[in-house]
Amino acid sequence: MLNSGDTAWIITATALVLLMTLPALALFYAGLVQAKNVLSVLAQCFAVACVCSVLWFVCGYSLAFQGSGAWIGDLSRGLLAGLDRGALRAGTTIPESVYIMFQMSFAVITPALIIGAYVERIKFSAVLMISGLWLLVVYVPTAHWVWGGGWLAVQGVMDYAGGIVVHVTAGVSALVIAMMLGGRQEFPHGIRPPHAPWMVMVGAALLWVGWFGFNAGSALTAGGDAGMAMLVTHLSAATATLTWMAIEWIKFGKPSLVGAVTGTIAGLATITPASGYVGPLAAVLLGAAAGLVCFGAVMLVKKKFGVDDALDVLGVHGVGGALGTLALPFLTVVGGGGLVLSRSIGDQFLIQALGVVAVGVFSAVATVIITKLAAVTVGLRVDSESETQGLDFAAHGETGYHH
């Protein structure tokens, strides 16, 4: 039976999740690049959102959430055929149209997250091709495995709002593309600081607000589960922000604004898989862990491994999502307000680890193939002259600023 309160909340949550890509992620990423590349990042985020929305309509939703296959769904809802205006999504109290749109907003932001790895040096045609193929080849099967009744769901994996489906897939794939693309011209010693830290903060603030739709919306009801998910999301973000600031203060003598809001995103990504399963104290502990672990991961990727994951997609999203997924079983018993597990903590941890490893390996292998395909068809990287000039003018014939 349709519940108008649940429906109203999920419509609102859907708008909040779309806000996370347009404009939140777009502004967050655009502020982090050089001034000559700001429009290119905005264009990439906008175009990826449109491409993935249409592909979701064509076959993405159907393959992810229809059918009972272990590995992939079916095409019974291809082109959203047979969708009745008044039909409810099975097992929910909301219209299927609202559920389709809610899940579409997740499908939009996940490939958009990967943009952070390859900014300032990739062809726009490659962005479109890689993002579209990646949605269908990586995101859709993974969403089916975890949320659509696939083999990981049967195993009992717990991923409330996308630690595995969104953050592990995007983080691992981002690293692969960054490695295959190669570093920016100035990497590692000549990289300039973000051109507009204020823009980064505005984007991060909008992401923080939008994340309530991401996590609390995943309850699919307007009740206690949504309320607890919202509370723990906020606490994790705030704690991770303070932790990142403290690390920079101790290590560098000054806490930066960009560092602080990077900590915010790390806290949000890390609580995502656990948000519907843990209580407030667990969220604070997880936020502190997120600040510490993700800071270390960011340093490791660029300085130890020498990979130009330009805007730290693996370190923040991939590592954060994996951390929250793996810590989840242990945190359900911390404080109060957590879910009672149906199996032992140890058994659930092994299932969580299986999910992270299997999806991580699958994402890496599939992304190598997709990126190679893009390389031999449209090409991956702009020429050195275009990179020096900046992608705003070289790729789009516009400039973000007129001096």
N, C-alpha and C positions, 0 to 999 in steps of 0.2 A: 504493500500500500504506500502510495506517495506521501512523504512527509514534507510539508512546505518549509519547515524550519531547517531540516537537513539540506533541502534543495537550495534554499537561499544562501546557506553558509558555503556550500560547495561552489555555487556560482561566484560568490565573493572570493573564495580561495583560489579559484581558477584565474580570476582577474589579478590577484596578488602574485601568482606564479608567473603569469605572462609579464607582469611588471618587472620580474626578476631578470628577464632577458631584455625587454624593451620598456624602459630605458636603463635599468639598473646595471646589468652586466656591461652593456655598451659603454656607459659612462665610466664605470670602474676600470675597464680595460683601456678606453681611449685616453684617460688621464695618465696612465702609466707609460704610454709610448712617447716618442718625440713629437713635437708640434707638427712636423711635416707628414706624419702618419695618422693623425687623429681621425680624419674623415674615413680613411680606409678601414679602420677598426669599426667605426659606426656602421659603415656600409656592409661589412662582413656580418655583423650581428643581425642587422635588419634583413639581409638577404637570406641568411641561414634560417631565420625564423619563418620566412615565407616558404622557402623550399620544403622545409620539414613539415610544415602545416599541410601543404598539398599532398605530400607523400603519405602522411598519416591518413588523410582522406582516401587516397587511392588504395592502399593496402596495408599500411603500417598498423593501424588499430586492429584490423581483422586478424593479421598474423600474430599480433601480440596477445590479444585478449579473447579470441574466438577459438573454438575447438579444444580438444583434449589431448593433443599430441604431447609427447615428452619434450620434444626439441623445438617445435614451432607450431603455431596455430594454423587456422585454415583461412580460406578466402570467402567465407560465407557472408562477411560484411564488407567485401571489396567495394570500393566507391560508396561505402555506407549503404549498400543496397538493403532494402527491407527494413530500414530504420523507421519505426512508427513514432509519430509525435508524442504519443502518450505512454510509450513502452518504458518500463523500469529496467535498470540494469539488474540482472539476477543477483540476489543476495544483498541488495541495497534498497533504500527507500527514496532514491533519486532517479530522475529520467536518464535513460541511456545516453541521450544527447549531451547531458551535462557531464556524465562520466567520460564520454569520448573527448569532450573539450578539456576536462581536467587533465586527463592523461596526455592529451596533445601538448599541453603547456609544459609537461615534463620532457616530452620528446623534442620540444623546441630548445629548451635550455641546455640539454645534455651535450649535443654537438657544438652548441655555441660556447660552452666552457672550454672546449679544445682550442678555440681561436687564440687563447692566451699563449699557447706554445709556439705559434708560428707567425706572430705579427711582425710587420716591418720588412718582410722579405719574400712573401709567398704571392703567387699569381692569384688573382681574383677567381679566374676560371677553376683553378685547383681547389680553392676553398669551396666552391659550389659543388664540384664533383665529389670531393672527399666527404663533405658533410652529408650529401644525399645518400651516397653508397653506405657510409658509416651508419646512418640511421637504420637502414634496412638490414645490413649485414651484422652489425654488432648490437645496437640498442634494442631493436625489435625482438631478436631471439632471447636476449638476456632478460628483458621485461617479461617475456612469456615464461622463461624458466622460473623466475622468482615470484611474479605477481599473477601470471596467467594460468597457473596450474601445472606448469612444466616440472621437469625432473628435480630441480632444487626445491620447489615448493613441496613436492612429495617427500623429499628428505627432511623437511621441516626447517629450512633456513629462515631466519628472522631478519627482515629488512623493511623497516616501517615505511620509510619515505625515500629510499634511494642511496644508501651507503654503498651498496654493490652495484645496483642497476644504473645509477647516475654517476657517482663519484669515482668508484674504482674503474669503471669502463672509460670514463673521460680522462682520468689521470694517467692510466697506463697508455692509452692511445696517444695522448699528448706527448708523452716521452718518446714514443716510437717515431712520431712524425717529426719532432724536433731533431732527433738523431739523424733521420734520413734526409732532412732538409739542410742540415748544417747550421752553424751559428750565424748571427748577423755580422756584418763587416767589422764592427768594432769589438766583437766578443773575443775574449772575456775582459780585456783591460780598458777598453775605450767606451763602454756603454754609458750613455748619459743618464742622469736621473730623470724620473718622471717629469713631464713638462707641466703638468697641472695637478699637483697633489690635492687641491680643493675638489677637483672633479672626481678623483679617486674616492674621496671621502663621501661625496654626494652619492656616487654609485653604490658604495658599500652600505650607506645608510638605507638606501632604497632596497638593496638586497636583504638587509636585516628585516625590514618590514615585510617584504615579499615572502620571506622564508616562513612566516607564520602560516601563509597559505600552503606552502610546500609541506610542512610537517603536520600542522594541526588539521589541514585539509585532508590529509591522508587517513584520518579517522573515518571519513565519509559520512559522519554524523555530527550534529551540533550538540555534543554532550560532554561527559566527563573525560573521555579519551582525548578529544580535541583540546579541552582546557588544559589538561596535564601536558600534552605535547607542546602547546604554546608556551607554557611556563618554563619547561625544561629547556626549550630552544633558546629562550631569552637568557636564562641563567648561564648556559654554556657559552653563548656568544660574549656576554659581559666578562665572564671569568677568563676566557681565552684572550680577550683584548688586553686586560690588565696584565696577564702573564707575559704576553709578547712585549708589551711596553716595558715591563720589569727587566726582561732579558736584554733588550736594547739599551736600557738605562745603565745596566751593570756592564755590559759588553762594550758599548760605544760611548757611554757618558751622556747620551741624549736619547730620549724616546721620540721616534719620528711619527708623524701622522700616518704616513703610508704604512709603516710597520704596524701601528696600532690597528688600523682597519683590516690589514692582512690577517692579523690575529682574530679579528671578528669573524672573517669568512672561514678561517680554520675551525673556530669553535662551532660555527653553524654546520659546516660539512661533517664534522665529527659526531655531532649529536643526531644527525639526520637518521641513521639507521636505528638508533636506540630511542628516538623521541617518544614513541608510543608505548615503550616498555619499561622505562625507568622513572624514578622520582627526582625531586629537587636536589638532594644532596649528591646523588650520583651524577647529576648534570654539572654541578660545580666541579666535582672531581674530574669529570671527563673534559670539561673546558680547560682546566689547568693542564691536563695531559696533552690536550690538543695544541696549546700554545707552545709547550716544550718540544713535543715530538715533531710537529710540523715546521717549527723554526729550524730544528736540526736537519730535517729533510730538505728544506729549501737550500740551506748552506751546502749540503752534501751533493745535491744534483749539479749545481753550478760550479762549485769550487773543487770538489773531489772527483766527480765524474766528468766535468767539463762539458756538460750538455746545456745548450742554450734554450731551455724551457723558459721562454722569455718572461712570462708573467706567473711562473711557479704553479702550473696546473697540477703537476704530479705531487709536489711537496705539500700543497694546501688541500687539494680536492682528493687526489688518489690516496695519499697517506692518511689524511683525515677520515675519509670514508672507510678505509680498511681498519683504522684504529677503533672507530666507533663500533664497527661490525664485530670485531674480535673481542672488544671489552664488554659488549652488551650482556652476555650471560652472567658475568661476575657482578655487574652493576645492578641487576634486578633485585638483589637482596640488600643493597646499601640504602640506609635511611628508611624511607617509607614511600608508598605510592607506586612501587614497582609491580610489574606483572609477575604472577607465579608461574614459573616454568613447568612445562609438562614432562620434562626429562631432567636428568642431572646437569649441573653446570658444566661438568667435563664433557659430557656427550654433546651438549648444545654448542660448546666451543669448537669441537671437532667438525660439526656441521657448518658452523660459521666460517671456519678456516677453509673447508672444502669449497664453499661458495666463493670466497675471496680469491683463492688460488685458481680455481677452474675458470672463473670469469676473467681474471687478470691474464691468464695464458691465452684464452680464446680471443680477448680483445687485442692482445699484442700481435698474434699471428694474423688475424683478420685485417688489422690495420696495416701491417706490412704489405699484404696483398693489394689492398685498396690504394695505398700510397704509390706502390709500384705501377699500378694500372694508370693512375693519374699522371705519373711521370712520363710514361710512354705515349700518352694520348695528348693531354693539354699542356704537359710540362708542370714542374713544381715551382721553380724559383724565378723571380724577376731578374733581369740582367743587372750588372753592377751599377750601371749608370742610373737606372730607375731606382735602385735601392738608395743610392746617394742623393738623388733628387727628392725622394720621398714618394710613397705610394699614393698619397692624396692626389697629386697632379699626374703622376705617371700612369696610374690605373683608372682614375676617375675624372681627371681634367678639372679638378677643383682644389681649393686650398682652404684650410680651416681658419686661417688667420691672415689678415692683410696688414702688413707692417709698412 
